[in-house]
Amino acid sequence: MKKNDFSSLSRFLAVFVSLAFFGFSLAIAASPPPEMDSWLKQAKLGPYDTTQENWEEIVKKATEEGEVVVYSSSGRIQSLVKQFSKVYPGIKLTVHDLGSTKSVEKTKREQAAGIYNADVVTTGNSGQVIHEMLNKNLLVNYVPHHFKDRIPEAYREPLLVRVNEAVVFFYNSEKYPGSAPVTNIWEFTEPKFKGVVGMKDPMSSGSTLMAVMTLIQYPDEMAAAYKRYKGEDIKLSAGVPDAGYEFWARMLKNDLVIFKSGSKLAAASGKKGQNKPLIGFTNMTYIARNESKGFVNAIVKDLDPVSKLLYPTFTAIARQAPHPNAAKVFTAFSLGSPGLNKNSKLSKPYTKGESLDLLLGLAPYFDEGTRSPRNDVPSPMGGEIWDEMKAWDVDADFMWKEGAKIRDFWIQHSSM
């Protein structure tokens, strides 16, 4: 495995130890302790979120609170500060861009110390968010009432999905004009791609970890794809349990290039004029950098057995949030305007003018690689590719049960 901006094995082990308590059995949501129950009742959240909301009253109370503090896995939320203050001039939006892993860990660490600083936590990392946060009363699910009939239940329960995103393979269309350089995922394990595929460190990137786990989750399909590619059954390496794990064992052996930064990875695959651009296993949303940065990334759209690994980015109100009404207002803002619908006319740049007024918190995420959970939001320009690609969904329960095993496997094989 090659190292590019890559931390040492000791950091891998430290992260692993800090997360090893994941366990292998599903957690059951605990009853809230008395102090949390009192807060829930006052904030009209959880079991007390039963009556029809008076939105004007919520906004009034949110303005009296004066601030909303957001822990986010995405830096793009920072770009919403100005628009949020325009729509809600009495409420200050404070965003902490922490990344997916740190958003989880900071929330857990603070609450364990009795510190309740965050109002909203929005992040991926499905298994840990559901089982180590929601089920242990670190988060409270909240869906603005005026959006409930516009969001399918699967995206409302057990936790609200703010956006759906995906991890895909990028290739440089200047280097490979006309079509993608592969049609079967196992081709990436061949010598011709040695040191050519890059990805973010899954030990520090929740979205990448979810994608790694999702390929492992489908061993039979991965084995069948190998047979279609090679014409023979796959032979597993010593100590490797199935074809899902075997894929990653071979990828690591084939000198994966590991990045800390998704932006740098998108550039490494997509910058023009490169002699040896990388193939990027990365977040689909970075395709928007083609327009903003002049990159020439293209998506491997037709890949056997799967071309898109779909994962949710959740949003929830943090336990005992100091500004619960402002948290409700921000949650609604992040889902877009109630006036947005399938017939809305949206034009680039989506982060300005009338498009921004309709999209609100969706605006920075309105691209080919991201989807709103709402069923009444139109597709962005070029968004048809999302529906054309075969997808496998991240499974929070699988992540929870297999998380420690997969991390252990990754650490072992990445150090060989």
Secondary structure, 3 states (H helix, E strand, C coil): CEECCCCCHHHHHHHHHHHHHHCCCCCCCCCCCHHHHHHHHHHCCHHHCCCCCCHHHHHHHHHHHCEEEEEECCHHHHHHHHHHHHHCCCCEEEEEECHHHHHHHHHHHHHHCCCCCCCEEEECCHHHHHHHHHHHCCEECCCCHHHHHHCCHHHCCCCCEEEEEEEEEEEECCCCCCCCCCCEHHHHHCHHHCCCEEEECCCCCHHHHHHHHHHHHCHHHHHHHHHHHHCCCCCCCCCCCCHHHHHHHHHHHCCCEEECCHHHHHHHHHCCCCCCCCEEEEEHHHHHHHHHHCCCEEECCCCECCCEEEEEEEEEEECCCCCHHHHHHHHHHHCCCCCCCCCCCCCCCCCCHHHHHHHHHHHHHCCCCEECCCCCCCCCCCCHHHHHCCEEECCHHHHHHHHHHHHHHHHHHHCC
